[in-house]
Amino acid sequence: MTARQKRMMFVAMLVAGIGVFITLIMMALNENINHFFSPTEILEGKAPENHSFRIGGLVVTGSVKRDTESLKIEFDLTDGAKNYPVLYVGILPDLFREGQGIVATGEIKNNVFVAEEVLAKHDENYMPPEVADALKKSGKWNEDDIEAMKHPENVPVGAGYPLPEKTNSPGEYK
C-alpha cells in the first residue's frame, strides 16, 4: 500500500466509525424519548401502541373513581374536545384534583391509558406546555377566561370504561 492509499483507508475508517457512533446515539435517544399526545390525538390513532408516551390534559370533573380496596384510580382526561380514560395504580401527587392540568406517562392497554407516573401542575397559574398547546389546538384555551378550562358540556363525563384485568405481575394488566 502506498502512503496515499493508507491515508484514504484511514479517512474511510474514520468516517465509518463516526457514522456508527452517530447511529448508536440516535437509536439510544429514540428509545428514551417520551412523545406527548392529547386525548384527541390518541382517539385519532396517532399514539403508538405498545410503546410508552405521555398524555396530558385536564382531569374531567366527576370522573375520578377510586378503588377502596387498593390504590387503583380511574379518571378521564380532556383536551377540551375529547376525553380519554386513564388508569393509575399508586399514590397521586398532592396537587392532583378534578379540573387540574396533569401529564401522565404510560401506555395504552385495551383502550385505556395505563399510567406509570402522574405529574400535576405546580400552582394556579402554571399549565404544562404540552397541555396548554393541546387546549389551544382544540380552541378551548383563553388566558383571561378560567371558564375555558372547565369540562365541555357536550362531552360525557366518566362513561364507566372497563378496567383492564390485573395479571400476577405487579403493575401489569391484560
Secondary structure, 3 states (H helix, E strand, C coil): CCHHHHHHHHHHHHHHHHHHHHHHHHHHHHHHCCCEECHHHHHCCCCCCCCCEEEEEEECCCCCEECCCCCEEEEEEECCCCEEEEEEECCCCCCCCCCCEEEEEEEEECCEEEEEEEEECCCCCCCCHHHHHHHHHCCCCCCCCHHHHCCCCCCCCCCCCCCCCECCCCCCEC
